Amino acid sequence: MRKRRSLTLDSGRFLALRIVIAAALGVSAVIHIQLAPTYQQAAPGGIGQGTLFLVQAGAAILTAVVVLLRGSRASFAAAAIVGLSSLAAVIVYRYIQVPAIGPLPSMYEPVWYTAKVITAVAEAAAGGLAILEYALVRKTRQKPRRRRMPASTPTPAE
């Protein structure tokens, strides 16, 4: 009886963290979608910041759905990659003036504003919690090893 209760509580925690990860990715996606048209004005016909924002938003939405539906180690790894890579981009382009690289524009923006702070916090939360869940799913879902019987031990007849 006690074991069943702990499994239920563990499942509740697991579901709650999946929802929080998906919500954080969703917040990041919504803000990127809202900002995309403004940032695309610098390159209206090509790959601009707005296009990259929409790609990031699409990746965040897709990953959030997979995390909600599957809750697998792979989905948490994807959530960590999407969240932390977006956070890294925000921080790098805030403090370092990276020049345009091929078709990718220079996205240096040396200011913090509300939407940028909210996305940075959401991406950090999604990435950090996804790493935590990745580690916890590994520990709790490992199957116990089956004992092998020695070759000289006869097996019982059926």
Buried (B, 14 or more C-beta within 10 A) or exposed (E): EEEEEEEEEEEEEBEEBBEBBBBBBBBBBBBBBEBBEEBBEEBEEEBBBBBBBBEBBEBBBBBBBBBBEEBBBEBBBBBBBBBBBBBEBBEEBBEEEEEEEEEBBEBEBEEEEEEBEBBBBBBBBBBBBBBBBBEBBEEEEEEEEEEEEEEEEEEEEE
